[in-house]
Amino acid sequence: MTVRATVEATIVAVAGEHAKALPPLTDDLPLLDSGLDSLCLAVIVARLEDGLGVDPFSTSEEAVLPVTVGEFVKLYEDAAH
Amino acid sequence: MPGDGGICLSALLRANGAPASRRFVADETTRVDLAALGLDAPHLPATGPNRIEEARGKSVLLALPGQLATAMALIALDGVARRLVLCPPDVPETHMPAVLQSAAVDMVVTEWPLAGRGAAGPRERQATEWVLFTSGTTGQPKMVSHTLQSLAGHLRATSAPSAGDTPLWCTFYDIRRYGGLQILLRALVAGGSLVLSCAGEPPAAFLARAAAAGATHFLGTPSHWRRALMTDAAHLIAPSYVRLSGEVADQMILDRLRATYPGARIVHAFAATEAGLAFEVDDGLAGFPASLIGSGGLHADIDVRDGALLVRSARAAAGYLDGTVTRIAAADGFVDTGDIVVRHADRYHFAGRRDGTVNVGGQKVHPEEVEAVINRHPGVRMSLVRARSNPITGAIVVADIVVFGDATAPRPAGAASLQDDVRAFCRAHLARHKVPASIRIVPNLDIAASGKLARARA
């Protein structure tokens, strides 16, 4: 499973667990204000830390937080390489 | 305000409120001119029973639907009521009978405006006790007894605005809790205006509204800020002052705020409902300098004993309200915050709560409560719930479980994994912020010499 597929599957799974309706995932979809709330995102990050073994938020030097799904996926792709 | 019954919120507002300054408090739908509120003249429709006069000498529960209405009721009733109980919106209904009894409530205000005159004349004023709730814990919510002096005395002493300096405050906090109330009082007492958030308002919409109003001073928890920085609306505002409190500010959020708002003064503060504001840090680094110990500044004494942070100041609460007022401070005046701090070189860093409470984006979780639910699952022998640091909510709950039988044995075809099953079980029995984000099957859990689960403590 690619990093992208893992990230997207985790987003969909957590949204389902939290009964959040999610539009189809596209790269320019905003992470928040599109169905996911902070708690969902926190769970997604924790789940990905288990699944991918990385926490790009704690290791990234970049001083910007991801706004869109595409930026979020890229953060994990960069960290996994 | 003991011995100072002549001062009340409306009087302070009047003393500060140059009518020309056009100061206001606003939410999504309503904007209230503060100059009009500070006047002795009736500012409310005087039809029907005089509800403000009815509140005289009473213990009044403020259970209004919004923050703005609550702020207006506070201004009108401080100095009139004997006691004002500020009820946050998330206190469960099942707790209300205990609240009404503990605070001897004899009037409940649920709507605004109240008919009646505005503030009472100086001779008719009385010192009103302000009662706040500690942030969500299990069991009965704790009520904490303050006065306008303990809540706002330091704001009058230290924050007098210079001429022409009328900050426009904007807060993600709810003013019905300590952190948010501090901002309301700052705006009312020390000068400026205030933009309030509304229930259910998306962060991007709130930031856009604050930007349109020209807000300059922004306050929230680290979780509020992480959320704000994850929306494009973060770039709509250009704050001159950014303040974080209510949770531990880590280096990541401080760095990202610095990068996003290079022109802002970025401050993280430590305050608790019981202990009051203890200190502020503005050097851009997480934790606080060890030099604060013994000389806290901001008129507070700071100490570290047995690894925990202690605070002594005139801003401490009088005590817990449980029928009578139970003193919180020790004999020497210090309040034990229950926050564990660890020293690295010349700096202290926060390392969790002594009682193990996990703070998930401002909502508290007791690990024992979650363990009790997990342990009821038929497949689980025992469990350990703890905090894992999280870049979005500061911390999140995770669980280690020991299962009956062979954890590696194949599950029936089509069955969910045991972890998924335990998680679903937790979701059915716990608030969503208490459900473990990650569940790990471990061969065993350590038992301490006391016979209790060994919990890693700082």
HADDOCK unambig.tbl for C-alpha pairs under 7 A between the chains (distance, minus, plus):
assign (segid A and resid 32 and name CA) (segid B and resid 231 and name CA) 6.97 0.50 0.50
assign (segid A and resid 33 and name CA) (segid B and resid 202 and name CA) 6.46 0.50 0.50
assign (segid A and resid 38 and name CA) (segid B and resid 227 and name CA) 6.61 0.50 0.50
assign (segid A and resid 38 and name CA) (segid B and resid 392 and name CA) 6.56 0.50 0.50
assign (segid A and resid 38 and name CA) (segid B and resid 393 and name CA) 6.96 0.50 0.50
assign (segid A and resid 39 and name CA) (segid B and resid 393 and name CA) 6.90 0.50 0.50
assign (segid A and resid 39 and name CA) (segid B and resid 433 and name CA) 6.93 0.50 0.50
assign (segid A and resid 41 and name CA) (segid B and resid 392 and name CA) 6.96 0.50 0.50
assign (segid A and resid 42 and name CA) (segid B and resid 390 and name CA) 6.49 0.50 0.50
assign (segid A and resid 42 and name CA) (segid B and resid 392 and name CA) 5.20 0.50 0.50
assign (segid A and resid 42 and name CA) (segid B and resid 393 and name CA) 6.09 0.50 0.50
assign (segid A and resid 43 and name CA) (segid B and resid 437 and name CA) 5.14 0.50 0.50
assign (segid A and resid 46 and name CA) (segid B and resid 437 and name CA) 6.41 0.50 0.50
assign (segid A and resid 46 and name CA) (segid B and resid 438 and name CA) 6.70 0.50 0.50
assign (segid A and resid 47 and name CA) (segid B and resid 437 and name CA) 6.66 0.50 0.50
assign (segid A and resid 47 and name CA) (segid B and resid 438 and name CA) 6.13 0.50 0.50
assign (segid A and resid 57 and name CA) (segid B and resid 391 and name CA) 6.29 0.50 0.50
assign (segid A and resid 63 and name CA) (segid B and resid 255 and name CA) 6.65 0.50 0.50
assign (segid A and resid 63 and name CA) (segid B and resid 256 and name CA) 4.86 0.50 0.50
assign (segid A and resid 63 and name CA) (segid B and resid 259 and name CA) 6.24 0.50 0.50
assign (segid A and resid 64 and name CA) (segid B and resid 256 and name CA) 6.17 0.50 0.50
assign (segid A and resid 65 and name CA) (segid B and resid 229 and name CA) 6.29 0.50 0.50
assign (segid A and resid 65 and name CA) (segid B and resid 230 and name CA) 5.58 0.50 0.50
assign (segid A and resid 66 and name CA) (segid B and resid 230 and name CA) 5.79 0.50 0.50
assign (segid A and resid 67 and name CA) (segid B and resid 230 and name CA) 4.61 0.50 0.50
assign (segid A and resid 67 and name CA) (segid B and resid 231 and name CA) 5.37 0.50 0.50
assign (segid A and resid 67 and name CA) (segid B and resid 232 and name CA) 6.69 0.50 0.50
